[in-house]
């Protein structure tokens, strides 16, 4: 079982990865970090910066990645200069990226051929969860691998779920984010309807929170500015979970649905809404709750 004192390599230090790596260092792990943006390396308190992903993967017991898309994960591990050949034979790999299940299985298989155990472990909980160490990890892979990695997960999160074999974590994450997108779009639409008919957005939110329309977006991530001081909406929709990333995840939901011949009409509509919002409002780099602008364009700055 992994214990404090283990050396951890971490690649991908964005809004989520940086705080996650910092929490590992805070918990007492020796952490080596790398990102293509040098300033992000310097921002991880308690960790040792490296000059490349290869350096971060050398002589570590656990290697964690948090990258934007499947092609980046594939390239990091199995590419021409991939780190698979540099990792210890008994190393544990944890990929926390949200990617397509097929790539997760491909990389896991490639690493298994070298005697390396991989878990696909996408996260839920947003940037606040990453900073506070309260993330939810949705894990795909072997039970034995999960138990080896459990102390690592516990240093970064509050909830750990085993979804199944390799790729299962990604499937569960895709389902979750598709539902989140539907809920956010529906919440934004309902708030805009109420405000345009004379209701106060905060009062309406409180009513819906305690009624049958209550949901996570109303409770902790309200898309209307000024309703919740801690929400991205109240800081100009900056930071948080980018619209571009939500659009990407909805694309993954579409791919997963096509492979299984599943019907996802609500997910398809949500993808169209977020894609339109990103294009019409130049909102790709804003938090996904900025979808509120699509229903209340008067809020756009």
Backbone as CSV, one residue per row, in Angstrom:
resi,resn,N_x,N_y,N_z,CA_x,CA_y,CA_z,C_x,C_y,C_z
1,UNK,0.842,-1.193,0.000,0.000,0.000,0.000,0.881,1.247,0.000
2,UNK,0.443,2.270,-0.721,1.189,3.512,-0.783,1.180,4.200,0.573
3,UNK,2.328,4.730,0.996,2.424,5.420,2.267,3.092,6.764,2.085
4,UNK,2.917,7.634,3.077,3.576,8.919,3.058,5.079,8.689,2.986
5,UNK,5.779,9.465,2.170,7.197,9.259,1.909,7.429,8.754,0.508
6,UNK,6.384,8.254,-0.122,6.438,7.820,-1.512,6.730,9.012,-2.411
7,UNK,7.500,8.774,-3.459,7.785,9.824,-4.436,6.741,9.793,-5.537
8,UNK,6.148,10.959,-5.805,5.071,11.073,-6.781,5.492,12.031,-7.891
9,UNK,5.319,11.622,-9.135,5.492,12.505,-10.278,4.130,13.007,-10.712
10,UNK,4.031,14.279,-11.090,2.725,14.859,-11.460,2.923,15.755,-12.677
11,UNK,2.177,15.475,-13.741,2.246,16.261,-14.980,0.870,16.823,-15.287
12,UNK,0.808,18.141,-15.517,-0.454,18.816,-15.815,-0.920,19.610,-14.621
13,UNK,-0.542,20.886,-14.556,-0.723,21.678,-13.341,-1.672,22.857,-13.536
14,UNK,-2.750,22.625,-14.243,-3.721,23.685,-14.486,-4.574,23.977,-13.266
15,UNK,-5.792,24.460,-13.507,-6.690,24.840,-12.413,-6.961,23.693,-11.447
16,UNK,-6.927,22.471,-11.953,-7.179,21.304,-11.114,-5.876,20.650,-10.659
17,UNK,-4.978,20.400,-11.599,-3.760,19.662,-11.296,-2.843,20.353,-10.309
18,UNK,-2.705,21.667,-10.430,-1.823,22.398,-9.530,-2.200,22.236,-8.065
19,UNK,-3.459,22.519,-7.701,-3.869,22.323,-6.305,-3.787,20.866,-5.848
20,UNK,-4.059,19.929,-6.747,-3.971,18.516,-6.387,-2.542,18.145,-6.014
21,UNK,-1.586,18.598,-6.832,-0.177,18.316,-6.549,0.254,18.980,-5.244
22,UNK,-0.227,20.186,-5.005,0.119,20.904,-3.775,-0.418,20.165,-2.550
23,UNK,-1.603,19.590,-2.658,-2.168,18.841,-1.532,-1.378,17.571,-1.247
24,UNK,-0.822,16.963,-2.280,0.034,15.794,-2.065,1.298,16.183,-1.306
25,UNK,1.894,17.311,-1.712,3.078,17.795,-1.007,2.744,18.149,0.439
26,UNK,1.604,18.761,0.637,1.167,19.136,1.987,0.976,17.905,2.867
27,UNK,0.554,16.798,2.250,0.332,15.558,2.992,1.628,14.837,3.325
28,UNK,2.750,15.325,2.814,4.037,14.734,3.157,4.697,13.932,2.072
29,UNK,4.085,13.849,0.907,4.704,13.125,-0.196,5.814,13.965,-0.828
30,UNK,6.813,13.294,-1.364,7.827,13.954,-2.174,7.261,14.061,-3.582
31,UNK,7.037,15.274,-4.069,6.321,15.486,-5.331,7.205,16.189,-6.344
32,UNK,7.322,15.596,-7.525,8.047,16.171,-8.657,7.026,16.576,-9.710
33,UNK,7.052,17.817,-10.158,5.991,18.307,-11.043,6.549,18.863,-12.349
34,UNK,5.677,18.795,-13.376,6.019,19.399,-14.669,4.757,19.871,-15.368
35,UNK,4.904,20.992,-16.073,3.861,21.518,-16.951,4.555,22.296,-18.057
36,UNK,3.895,22.415,-19.198,4.469,23.175,-20.306,4.551,24.665,-20.000
37,UNK,3.780,25.121,-18.994,3.809,26.527,-18.583,4.683,26.648,-17.334
38,UNK,5.860,27.228,-17.434,6.783,27.296,-16.294,6.191,27.939,-15.049
39,UNK,5.353,28.956,-15.216,4.783,29.637,-14.058,3.924,28.697,-13.217
40,UNK,3.296,27.722,-13.861,2.469,26.773,-13.126,3.321,25.844,-12.274
41,UNK,4.509,25.515,-12.752,5.428,24.682,-11.971,5.819,25.407,-10.688
42,UNK,6.177,26.663,-10.837,6.613,27.454,-9.685,5.491,27.675,-8.680
43,UNK,4.244,27.550,-9.134,3.107,27.830,-8.268,2.696,26.693,-7.356
44,UNK,3.320,25.513,-7.496,2.936,24.364,-6.666,3.801,24.346,-5.412
45,UNK,3.244,24.821,-4.336,3.972,24.936,-3.076,4.360,23.570,-2.531
46,UNK,5.626,23.441,-2.188,6.110,22.218,-1.564,6.608,21.167,-2.523
47,UNK,6.437,21.390,-3.825,6.862,20.410,-4.829,8.182,20.835,-5.467
48,UNK,8.844,19.879,-6.101,10.084,20.142,-6.828,9.783,20.214,-8.314
49,UNK,10.121,21.316,-8.937,9.888,21.460,-10.369,10.900,20.690,-11.180
50,UNK,10.471,20.175,-12.329,11.365,19.469,-13.247,11.303,20.120,-14.618
51,UNK,12.230,19.757,-15.485,12.338,20.393,-16.795,11.573,19.669,-17.888
52,UNK,11.028,18.498,-17.582,10.300,17.735,-18.597,9.428,16.686,-17.931
53,UNK,8.491,16.150,-18.725,7.666,15.052,-18.222,8.530,13.833,-17.927
54,UNK,9.569,13.646,-18.738,10.482,12.519,-18.522,11.157,12.623,-17.160
55,UNK,11.584,13.817,-16.795,12.209,14.008,-15.486,11.221,13.732,-14.359
56,UNK,9.978,14.163,-14.553,8.961,13.952,-13.523,8.610,12.479,-13.365
57,UNK,8.840,11.685,-14.407,8.489,10.263,-14.372,9.632,9.374,-13.907
58,UNK,10.814,9.925,-13.784,11.998,9.137,-13.423,12.086,8.934,-11.912
59,UNK,12.287,7.674,-11.512,12.476,7.308,-10.105,11.293,7.722,-9.221
60,UNK,10.073,7.515,-9.711,8.896,7.782,-8.879,8.129,6.483,-8.647
61,UNK,7.420,6.446,-7.556,6.616,5.274,-7.221,5.206,5.375,-7.787
62,UNK,4.717,6.613,-7.852,3.383,6.891,-8.395,3.527,8.029,-9.392
63,UNK,2.857,7.904,-10.527,2.902,8.951,-11.548,1.480,9.350,-11.893
64,UNK,1.174,10.651,-11.788,-0.184,11.160,-11.989,-0.190,12.146,-13.146
65,UNK,-1.199,12.055,-13.978,-1.359,13.005,-15.082,-2.743,13.624,-15.041
66,UNK,-2.794,14.903,-15.423,-4.062,15.647,-15.506,-3.974,16.500,-16.757
67,UNK,-4.441,15.948,-17.880,-4.237,16.549,-19.192,-5.565,16.818,-19.900
68,UNK,-5.556,17.658,-20.950,-6.818,18.094,-21.574,-7.584,17.036,-22.352
69,UNK,-6.881,16.155,-23.072,-7.594,15.263,-23.993,-6.864,13.933,-24.155
70,UNK,-7.567,12.974,-24.775,-7.019,11.641,-24.943,-5.703,11.606,-25.709
71,UNK,-5.586,12.443,-26.727,-4.346,12.429,-27.520,-3.147,12.855,-26.677
72,UNK,-3.373,13.728,-25.723,-2.278,14.154,-24.851,-1.865,13.024,-23.911
73,UNK,-2.841,12.288,-23.401,-2.546,11.167,-22.508,-1.824,10.060,-23.269
74,UNK,-2.320,9.745,-24.449,-1.697,8.731,-25.294,-0.246,9.111,-25.593
75,UNK,-0.033,10.362,-25.977,1.307,10.814,-26.311,2.241,10.812,-25.112
76,UNK,1.728,11.217,-23.949,2.558,11.271,-22.745,3.113,9.898,-22.397
77,UNK,2.266,8.876,-22.505,2.683,7.542,-22.072,3.243,6.678,-23.204
78,UNK,2.563,6.675,-24.339,2.911,5.712,-25.393,3.498,6.354,-26.641
79,UNK,3.654,7.668,-26.642,4.199,8.359,-27.802,5.673,8.058,-28.019
80,UNK,6.221,8.676,-29.057,7.623,8.427,-29.432,8.569,8.691,-28.266
81,UNK,8.280,9.738,-27.502,9.092,10.057,-26.326,8.290,9.854,-25.046
82,UNK,7.416,8.861,-25.077,6.539,8.613,-23.944,7.282,8.132,-22.711
83,UNK,6.641,8.323,-21.571,7.299,8.009,-20.302,7.147,6.551,-19.886
84,UNK,6.415,5.753,-20.668,6.200,4.358,-20.295,7.519,3.623,-20.086
85,UNK,8.507,3.932,-20.917,9.796,3.241,-20.826,10.646,3.755,-19.666
86,UNK,10.239,4.867,-19.045,11.021,5.464,-17.966,10.488,5.107,-16.584
87,UNK,9.238,4.718,-16.525,8.616,4.416,-15.236,9.124,3.094,-14.668
88,UNK,9.181,3.028,-13.346,9.540,1.779,-12.696,8.543,0.681,-13.069
89,UNK,9.036,-0.555,-13.109,8.161,-1.654,-13.492,6.972,-1.798,-12.556
90,UNK,7.168,-1.503,-11.285,6.080,-1.652,-10.314,5.407,-0.325,-9.971
91,UNK,5.618,0.682,-10.812,5.005,1.993,-10.550,3.492,1.912,-10.711
92,UNK,2.807,2.815,-10.030,1.361,2.961,-10.187,1.095,4.248,-10.943
93,UNK,0.353,4.151,-12.032,-0.018,5.313,-12.828,-1.472,5.651,-12.562
94,UNK,-1.726,6.921,-12.305,-3.095,7.412,-12.096,-3.332,8.549,-13.071
95,UNK,-4.218,8.326,-14.037,-4.563,9.397,-14.973,-5.876,10.011,-14.545
96,UNK,-5.814,11.287,-14.138,-7.003,11.991,-13.661,-7.661,12.835,-14.741
97,UNK,-7.172,12.735,-15.961,-7.772,13.458,-17.079,-9.167,12.906,-17.366
98,UNK,-9.992,13.716,-17.999,-11.272,13.235,-18.518,-11.108,13.032,-20.009
99,UNK,-11.072,11.766,-20.440,-10.791,11.424,-21.833,-11.750,10.325,-22.284
100,UNK,-11.621,9.918,-23.542,-12.482,8.858,-24.052,-12.062,7.516,-23.462
101,UNK,-13.027,6.644,-23.170,-12.728,5.347,-22.563,-11.776,4.489,-23.395
102,UNK,-11.873,4.575,-24.720,-11.016,3.747,-25.576,-9.543,4.081,-25.376
103,UNK,-9.216,5.359,-25.284,-7.823,5.750,-25.062,-7.360,5.312,-23.677
104,UNK,-8.236,5.437,-22.686,-7.871,4.995,-21.335,-7.521,3.515,-21.345
105,UNK,-8.304,2.710,-22.037,-8.041,1.269,-22.101,-6.759,0.985,-22.883
106,UNK,-6.537,1.727,-23.962,-5.331,1.533,-24.771,-4.068,1.799,-23.962
107,UNK,-4.065,2.916,-23.248,-2.888,3.273,-22.458,-2.693,2.275,-21.320
108,UNK,-3.773,1.873,-20.670,-3.670,0.900,-19.586,-3.087,-0.410,-20.084
109,UNK,-3.517,-0.821,-21.265,-3.010,-2.066,-21.842,-1.527,-1.948,-22.192
110,UNK,-1.154,-0.797,-22.769,0.244,-0.585,-23.117,1.145,-0.578,-21.891
111,UNK,0.682,0.017,-20.815,1.469,0.054,-19.582,1.499,-1.315,-18.915
112,UNK,0.393,-2.045,-18.972,0.344,-3.384,-18.374,1.370,-4.303,-19.019
113,UNK,1.600,-4.116,-20.318,2.595,-4.932,-21.022,3.997,-4.700,-20.473
114,UNK,4.190,-3.582,-19.801,5.485,-3.265,-19.185,5.477,-3.502,-17.684
115,UNK,4.401,-4.118,-17.184,4.309,-4.431,-15.770,3.860,-3.280,-14.907
116,UNK,3.252,-2.276,-15.521,2.835,-1.074,-14.797,1.316,-1.055,-14.672
117,UNK,0.819,-0.821,-13.480,-0.618,-0.736,-13.233,-1.100,0.685,-13.455
118,UNK,-2.202,0.827,-14.208,-2.778,2.147,-14.443,-4.229,2.186,-13.976
119,UNK,-4.590,3.301,-13.373,-5.976,3.589,-13.024,-6.421,4.814,-13.800
120,UNK,-7.603,4.755,-14.432,-8.199,5.987,-14.955,-9.096,6.522,-13.838
121,UNK,-8.810,7.750,-13.416,-9.480,8.290,-12.233,-9.868,9.743,-12.426
122,UNK,-10.794,10.030,-13.342,-11.253,11.409,-13.510,-11.902,11.910,-12.230
123,UNK,-11.953,13.226,-12.088,-12.406,13.821,-10.833,-13.664,14.653,-11.022
124,UNK,-14.367,14.856,-9.923,-15.502,15.756,-9.872,-15.355,16.589,-8.608
125,UNK,-15.849,17.823,-8.665,-15.764,18.685,-7.496,-15.255,20.073,-7.802
126,UNK,-14.784,20.279,-9.044,-14.381,21.612,-9.467,-13.106,22.106,-8.819
127,UNK,-12.758,23.352,-9.145,-11.519,23.933,-8.637,-11.536,24.087,-7.114
128,UNK,-12.702,24.367,-6.557,-12.793,24.475,-5.093,-12.471,23.141,-4.446
129,UNK,-12.966,22.056,-5.038,-12.671,20.728,-4.517,-11.197,20.384,-4.616
130,UNK,-10.568,20.818,-5.729,-9.134,20.580,-5.893,-8.335,21.343,-4.854
131,UNK,-8.711,22.582,-4.600,-7.992,23.414,-3.636,-8.190,22.932,-2.206
132,UNK,-9.393,22.485,-1.898,-9.713,22.100,-0.523,-9.460,20.625,-0.235
133,UNK,-9.046,19.871,-1.255,-8.801,18.451,-1.059,-10.060,17.654,-0.824
134,UNK,-11.152,18.068,-1.462,-12.436,17.391,-1.264,-12.984,16.794,-2.565
135,UNK,-12.116,16.513,-3.510,-12.541,15.985,-4.801,-13.188,14.603,-4.668
136,UNK,-13.977,14.266,-5.666,-14.481,12.912,-5.829,-13.702,12.249,-6.957
137,UNK,-13.148,11.074,-6.706,-12.417,10.320,-7.715,-13.284,9.158,-8.199
138,UNK,-13.410,9.047,-9.505,-14.213,7.997,-10.130,-13.236,7.065,-10.836
139,UNK,-12.977,5.911,-10.248,-11.819,5.102,-10.619,-12.200,3.889,-11.459
140,UNK,-11.447,3.716,-12.538,-11.521,2.515,-13.348,-10.198,1.783,-13.268
141,UNK,-10.235,0.455,-13.203,-9.015,-0.336,-13.094,-9.192,-1.422,-12.055
142,UNK,-8.109,-2.077,-11.695,-8.185,-3.205,-10.774,-8.425,-2.750,-9.343
143,UNK,-9.047,-3.626,-8.568,-9.261,-3.354,-7.152,-7.922,-3.240,-6.436
144,UNK,-6.972,-4.088,-6.840,-5.643,-4.053,-6.219,-4.960,-2.706,-6.473
145,UNK,-5.082,-2.203,-7.698,-4.504,-0.905,-8.020,-5.154,0.207,-7.211
146,UNK,-6.462,0.130,-7.055,-7.177,1.132,-6.280,-6.698,1.144,-4.831
147,UNK,-6.517,-0.030,-4.257,-6.067,-0.083,-2.858,-4.650,0.452,-2.717
148,UNK,-3.811,0.215,-3.705,-2.471,0.795,-3.676,-2.526,2.323,-3.720
149,UNK,-3.447,2.827,-4.494,-3.534,4.272,-4.673,-4.421,4.986,-3.682
150,UNK,-5.128,4.263,-2.840,-6.115,4.893,-1.958,-5.522,6.016,-1.091
151,UNK,-4.355,5.830,-0.459,-3.810,6.940,0.338,-3.511,8.183,-0.504
152,UNK,-3.103,7.980,-1.743,-2.857,9.104,-2.658,-4.168,9.841,-2.918
153,UNK,-5.212,9.093,-3.237,-6.521,9.706,-3.472,-7.008,10.451,-2.224
154,UNK,-6.798,9.862,-1.070,-7.284,10.462,0.173,-6.584,11.779,0.484
155,UNK,-5.366,11.946,-0.019,-4.650,13.207,0.185,-5.199,14.324,-0.691
156,UNK,-5.961,13.963,-1.715,-6.476,14.953,-2.656,-7.994,15.055,-2.652
157,UNK,-8.674,14.087,-2.073,-10.129,14.079,-2.184,-10.824,13.497,-0.978
158,UNK,-12.145,13.582,-1.006,-12.971,13.109,0.103,-13.784,11.869,-0.260
159,UNK,-13.965,11.621,-1.560,-14.795,10.494,-2.006,-14.062,9.715,-3.081
160,UNK,-14.064,8.384,-2.942,-13.392,7.509,-3.903,-14.366,6.410,-4.294
161,UNK,-14.680,6.330,-5.577,-15.611,5.320,-6.064,-14.944,4.440,-7.113
162,UNK,-15.131,3.139,-6.992,-14.621,2.206,-7.990,-15.738,1.912,-8.983
163,UNK,-15.562,2.387,-10.227,-16.608,2.242,-11.238,-16.548,0.904,-11.961
164,UNK,-15.360,0.273,-11.984,-15.209,-0.984,-12.709,-13.819,-1.109,-13.295
165,UNK,-13.703,-1.883,-14.370,-12.408,-2.131,-15.011,-11.908,-0.897,-15.753
166,UNK,-10.767,-1.013,-16.405,-10.167,0.103,-17.131,-11.178,0.747,-18.069
167,UNK,-11.248,2.058,-18.035,-12.183,2.810,-18.865,-13.494,3.123,-18.179
168,UNK,-13.817,2.365,-17.127,-15.103,2.564,-16.454,-15.168,3.917,-15.753
169,UNK,-14.048,4.367,-15.240,-14.033,5.682,-14.606,-14.397,6.777,-15.585
170,UNK,-13.883,6.657,-16.809,-14.178,7.652,-17.837,-15.643,7.620,-18.249
171,UNK,-16.207,6.429,-18.357,-17.620,6.326,-18.725,-18.496,6.986,-17.661
172,UNK,-18.213,6.697,-16.396,-19.005,7.292,-15.314,-18.858,8.812,-15.306
173,UNK,-17.645,9.304,-15.553,-17.418,10.754,-15.559,-18.178,11.416,-16.710
174,UNK,-18.176,10.777,-17.871,-18.906,11.312,-19.019,-20.397,11.416,-18.700
175,UNK,-20.939,10.392,-18.068,-22.359,10.417,-17.692,-22.632,11.552,-16.715
176,UNK,-21.755,11.703,-15.734,-21.936,12.755,-14.734,-21.890,14.138,-15.371
177,UNK,-20.895,14.379,-16.231,-20.752,15.719,-16.796,-21.848,16.041,-17.805
178,UNK,-22.356,15.016,-18.483,-23.485,15.247,-19.368,-24.696,15.713,-18.553
179,UNK,-24.953,15.054,-17.435,-26.062,15.456,-16.577,-25.829,16.853,-16.001
180,UNK,-24.588,17.147,-15.605,-24.268,18.466,-15.080,-24.558,19.556,-16.112
181,UNK,-24.205,19.311,-17.363,-24.457,20.288,-18.423,-25.943,20.524,-18.613
182,UNK,-26.717,19.446,-18.585,-28.170,19.567,-18.719,-28.744,20.373,-17.556
183,UNK,-28.289,20.086,-16.339,-28.773,20.802,-15.165,-28.396,22.278,-15.196
184,UNK,-27.164,22.581,-15.621,-26.731,23.975,-15.666,-27.530,24.757,-16.704
185,UNK,-27.725,24.179,-17.878,-28.497,24.861,-18.915,-29.939,25.068,-18.458
186,UNK,-30.534,24.057,-17.843,-31.908,24.179,-17.375,-32.051,25.201,-16.259
187,UNK,-31.079,25.230,-15.361,-31.105,26.199,-14.267,-30.987,27.623,-14.801
188,UNK,-30.066,27.836,-15.742,-29.880,29.163,-16.337,-31.139,29.612,-17.068
189,UNK,-31.776,28.695,-17.752,-33.000,29.016,-18.484,-34.120,29.410,-17.517
190,UNK,-34.265,28.646,-16.437,-35.317,28.929,-15.459,-35.089,30.264,-14.755
191,UNK,-33.831,30.558,-14.399,-33.532,31.831,-13.746,-33.834,33.009,-14.666
192,UNK,-33.454,32.872,-15.931,-33.721,33.955,-16.886,-35.219,34.179,-17.058
193,UNK,-35.986,33.097,-17.092,-37.435,33.219,-17.224,-38.021,33.968,-16.027
194,UNK,-37.574,33.607,-14.828,-38.095,34.265,-13.643,-37.737,35.736,-13.567
195,UNK,-36.476,36.054,-13.849,-36.028,37.443,-13.782,-36.752,38.302,-14.814
196,UNK,-36.957,37.779,-16.012,-37.637,38.552,-17.055,-39.117,38.762,-16.742
197,UNK,-39.602,38.014,-15.756,-40.982,38.201,-15.325,-41.060,38.823,-13.932
198,UNK,-40.003,39.538,-13.553,-40.044,40.364,-12.364,-39.551,39.761,-11.069
199,UNK,-39.028,38.514,-11.095,-38.573,37.900,-9.854,-37.120,38.255,-9.546
200,UNK,-36.795,38.283,-8.274,-35.415,38.467,-7.839,-34.679,37.132,-7.995
201,UNK,-33.505,37.111,-8.632,-32.825,35.837,-8.890,-32.432,35.087,-7.624
202,UNK,-32.072,35.820,-6.568,-31.697,35.160,-5.318,-32.917,34.526,-4.659
203,UNK,-34.027,35.256,-4.642,-35.249,34.711,-4.050,-35.733,33.498,-4.831
204,UNK,-35.694,33.594,-6.156,-36.120,32.468,-6.987,-35.218,31.258,-6.758
205,UNK,-33.920,31.501,-6.647,-32.986,30.400,-6.410,-33.289,29.697,-5.096
206,UNK,-33.564,30.474,-4.055,-33.877,29.887,-2.754,-35.154,29.064,-2.808
207,UNK,-36.125,29.558,-3.544,-37.386,28.816,-3.690,-37.149,27.484,-4.395
208,UNK,-36.409,27.538,-5.502,-36.169,26.309,-6.276,-35.269,25.333,-5.524
209,UNK,-34.332,25.860,-4.718,-33.469,24.985,-3.930,-34.284,24.088,-3.001
210,UNK,-35.350,24.639,-2.449,-36.171,23.893,-1.493,-37.369,23.216,-2.137
211,UNK,-37.436,23.299,-3.456,-38.555,22.695,-4.189,-38.047,21.564,-5.068
212,UNK,-38.926,21.031,-5.885,-38.570,19.849,-6.675,-37.559,20.138,-7.768
213,UNK,-37.300,21.419,-8.052,-36.292,21.755,-9.055,-34.895,21.895,-8.478
214,UNK,-34.726,21.659,-7.185,-33.414,21.805,-6.549,-32.367,20.894,-7.163
215,UNK,-31.153,21.420,-7.327,-30.054,20.632,-7.884,-28.719,21.252,-7.492
216,UNK,-27.629,20.579,-7.803,-26.287,21.000,-7.390,-25.945,22.399,-7.885
217,UNK,-26.328,22.732,-9.116,-25.969,24.042,-9.652,-26.636,25.158,-8.854
218,UNK,-27.852,24.945,-8.406,-28.528,25.932,-7.566,-27.894,26.021,-6.180
219,UNK,-27.488,24.887,-5.657,-26.989,24.843,-4.289,-25.600,25.443,-4.133
220,UNK,-24.701,25.167,-5.082,-23.301,25.587,-4.880,-22.674,26.282,-6.080
221,UNK,-23.349,26.368,-7.208,-22.700,26.902,-8.413,-23.676,27.724,-9.248
222,UNK,-24.401,28.586,-8.575,-25.473,29.331,-9.231,-24.933,30.164,-10.396
223,UNK,-25.553,30.087,-11.572,-25.034,30.790,-12.745,-25.414,32.259,-12.843
224,UNK,-26.278,32.745,-11.937,-26.670,34.157,-12.011,-25.722,34.990,-11.137
225,UNK,-25.108,36.032,-11.687,-24.159,36.854,-10.921,-24.788,37.443,-9.662
226,UNK,-24.022,37.398,-8.559,-24.447,38.027,-7.325,-25.311,37.188,-6.416
227,UNK,-25.762,36.038,-6.881,-26.613,35.195,-6.040,-25.773,34.472,-4.987
228,UNK,-24.628,33.953,-5.403,-23.704,33.285,-4.487,-22.332,33.926,-4.621
229,UNK,-21.801,34.424,-3.528,-20.522,35.127,-3.579,-19.384,34.246,-4.067
230,UNK,-19.455,32.946,-3.781,-18.361,32.037,-4.113,-18.445,31.448,-5.516
231,UNK,-19.514,31.724,-6.237,-19.677,31.120,-7.559,-18.863,31.860,-8.611
232,UNK,-18.546,31.163,-9.687,-17.808,31.781,-10.789,-18.588,32.938,-11.397
233,UNK,-19.913,32.843,-11.367,-20.755,33.899,-11.929,-20.514,35.231,-11.226
234,UNK,-20.177,35.179,-9.957,-19.978,36.406,-9.174,-18.574,36.979,-9.307
235,UNK,-17.735,36.322,-10.069,-16.412,36.872,-10.365,-16.190,36.953,-11.884
236,UNK,-17.259,37.300,-12.573,-17.157,37.468,-14.019,-16.977,36.184,-14.784
237,UNK,-17.392,35.079,-14.212,-17.267,33.747,-14.830,-15.813,33.386,-15.116
238,UNK,-14.897,33.908,-14.326,-13.481,33.586,-14.530,-13.123,32.310,-13.777
239,UNK,-12.081,31.626,-14.274,-11.619,30.403,-13.633,-12.646,29.300,-13.723
240,UNK,-12.600,28.403,-12.773,-13.575,27.321,-12.739,-13.395,26.308,-13.854
241,UNK,-14.513,25.709,-14.270,-14.516,24.672,-15.304,-14.890,25.334,-16.628
242,UNK,-13.948,25.395,-17.534,-14.117,26.174,-18.757,-15.226,25.627,-19.663
243,UNK,-15.874,26.528,-20.355,-16.885,26.140,-21.342,-16.289,25.212,-22.389
244,UNK,-15.060,25.482,-22.817,-14.403,24.616,-23.802,-14.269,23.187,-23.283
245,UNK,-13.986,23.039,-21.993,-13.844,21.698,-21.428,-15.196,20.998,-21.315
246,UNK,-16.239,21.749,-20.977,-17.558,21.138,-20.942,-17.983,20.704,-22.344
247,UNK,-17.697,21.534,-23.322,-18.020,21.171,-24.707,-17.268,19.906,-25.113
248,UNK,-16.000,19.824,-24.710,-15.210,18.621,-24.988,-15.843,17.389,-24.350
249,UNK,-16.243,17.515,-23.089,-16.830,16.373,-22.381,-18.161,15.955,-22.989
250,UNK,-18.930,16.919,-23.471,-20.184,16.579,-24.141,-19.919,15.883,-25.472
251,UNK,-18.810,16.236,-26.111,-18.399,15.502,-27.311,-18.040,14.060,-26.983
252,UNK,-17.380,13.856,-25.837,-17.073,12.496,-25.394,-18.352,11.708,-25.124
253,UNK,-19.357,12.384,-24.568,-20.644,11.720,-24.327,-21.266,11.274,-25.647
254,UNK,-21.161,12.138,-26.665,-21.692,11.782,-27.981,-20.965,10.556,-28.546
255,UNK,-19.639,10.552,-28.438,-18.857,9.413,-28.944,-19.226,8.130,-28.203
256,UNK,-19.343,8.226,-26.899,-19.684,7.055,-26.092,-21.081,6.546,-26.440
257,UNK,-22.004,7.463,-26.674,-23.364,7.075,-27.047,-23.402,6.391,-28.406
258,UNK,-22.615,6.907,-29.343,-22.577,6.308,-30.676,-22.021,4.887,-30.627
259,UNK,-20.989,4.679,-29.803,-20.375,3.357,-29.705,-21.320,2.324,-29.107
260,UNK,-22.192,2.777,-28.204,-23.122,1.855,-27.542,-24.538,1.941,-28.099
261,UNK,-24.716,2.776,-29.150,-26.028,2.993,-29.767,-27.056,3.443,-28.723
262,UNK,-26.625,4.356,-27.858,-27.495,4.901,-26.820,-28.150,6.189,-27.302
263,UNK,-29.365,6.444,-26.832,-30.084,7.673,-27.167,-29.831,8.716,-26.084
264,UNK,-29.278,9.872,-26.479,-29.026,10.939,-25.500,-29.527,12.281,-26.056
265,UNK,-30.831,12.425,-26.253,-31.353,13.676,-26.810,-31.067,14.898,-25.942
266,UNK,-31.133,14.766,-24.622,-30.843,15.898,-23.746,-29.358,16.248,-23.794
267,UNK,-28.507,15.227,-23.822,-27.077,15.469,-23.923,-26.706,16.126,-25.239
268,UNK,-27.365,15.713,-26.312,-27.111,16.311,-27.630,-27.523,17.779,-27.648
269,UNK,-28.674,18.074,-27.054,-29.123,19.469,-26.982,-28.159,20.305,-26.149
270,UNK,-27.717,19.750,-25.012,-26.767,20.484,-24.166,-25.483,20.776,-24.932
271,UNK,-25.004,19.822,-25.699,-23.782,20.056,-26.478,-23.987,21.190,-27.478
272,UNK,-25.134,21.199,-28.146,-25.420,22.269,-29.104,-25.491,23.629,-28.407
273,UNK,-26.112,23.664,-27.219,-26.244,24.916,-26.486,-24.881,25.456,-26.059
274,UNK,-24.037,24.592,-25.497,-22.731,25.041,-25.036,-21.817,25.397,-26.202
275,UNK,-21.937,24.675,-27.308,-21.141,25.002,-28.487,-21.561,26.358,-29.048
276,UNK,-22.870,26.591,-29.113,-23.374,27.878,-29.596,-22.937,29.006,-28.683
277,UNK,-23.034,28.773,-27.385,-22.616,29.779,-26.407,-21.139,30.127,-26.560
278,UNK,-20.305,29.116,-26.698,-18.864,29.355,-26.841,-18.563,30.189,-28.075
279,UNK,-19.303,29.930,-29.151,-19.057,30.629,-30.412,-19.659,32.035,-30.409
280,UNK,-20.937,32.125,-30.060,-21.637,33.412,-30.129,-21.130,34.418,-29.096
281,UNK,-20.758,33.936,-27.922,-20.374,34.823,-26.837,-18.881,34.814,-26.538
282,UNK,-18.095,34.163,-27.414,-16.650,34.075,-27.203,-16.348,33.645,-25.772
283,UNK,-17.040,32.599,-25.334,-17.018,32.207,-23.925,-16.245,30.922,-23.660
284,UNK,-15.486,30.465,-24.620,-14.774,29.202,-24.454,-13.867,29.163,-23.248
285,UNK,-13.241,30.293,-22.904,-12.296,30.336,-21.788,-12.947,30.848,-20.507
286,UNK,-14.252,30.986,-20.524,-14.989,31.362,-19.323,-15.577,30.113,-18.667
287,UNK,-15.938,30.228,-17.413,-16.573,29.128,-16.711,-17.856,28.707,-17.432
288,UNK,-18.157,27.419,-17.361,-19.305,26.902,-18.112,-20.639,27.461,-17.621
289,UNK,-20.675,28.000,-16.397,-21.917,28.601,-15.904,-22.258,29.884,-16.659
290,UNK,-21.310,30.379,-17.461,-21.598,31.558,-18.292,-22.624,31.252,-19.372
291,UNK,-23.072,29.998,-19.468,-24.185,29.647,-20.351,-25.400,30.525,-20.021
292,UNK,-25.393,31.137,-18.830,-26.463,32.060,-18.450,-26.631,33.157,-19.490
293,UNK,-25.534,33.596,-20.111,-25.588,34.646,-21.132,-26.471,34.258,-22.312
294,UNK,-26.541,32.963,-22.607,-27.328,32.518,-23.752,-28.808,32.799,-23.527
295,UNK,-29.226,32.785,-22.257,-30.642,33.015,-21.926,-30.892,34.434,-21.411
296,UNK,-29.837,35.083,-20.967,-29.961,36.461,-20.468,-28.805,37.290,-21.021
297,UNK,-28.831,37.584,-22.321,-27.699,38.302,-22.944,-27.447,39.677,-22.350
298,UNK,-28.424,40.219,-21.638,-28.224,41.522,-21.020,-27.163,41.476,-19.919
299,UNK,-26.817,40.286,-19.446,-25.791,40.157,-18.416,-24.377,40.235,-18.996
300,UNK,-24.275,40.051,-20.280,-22.940,40.012,-20.897,-22.261,41.350,-20.755
301,UNK,-21.032,41.304,-20.281,-20.294,42.544,-20.062,-19.776,43.131,-21.370
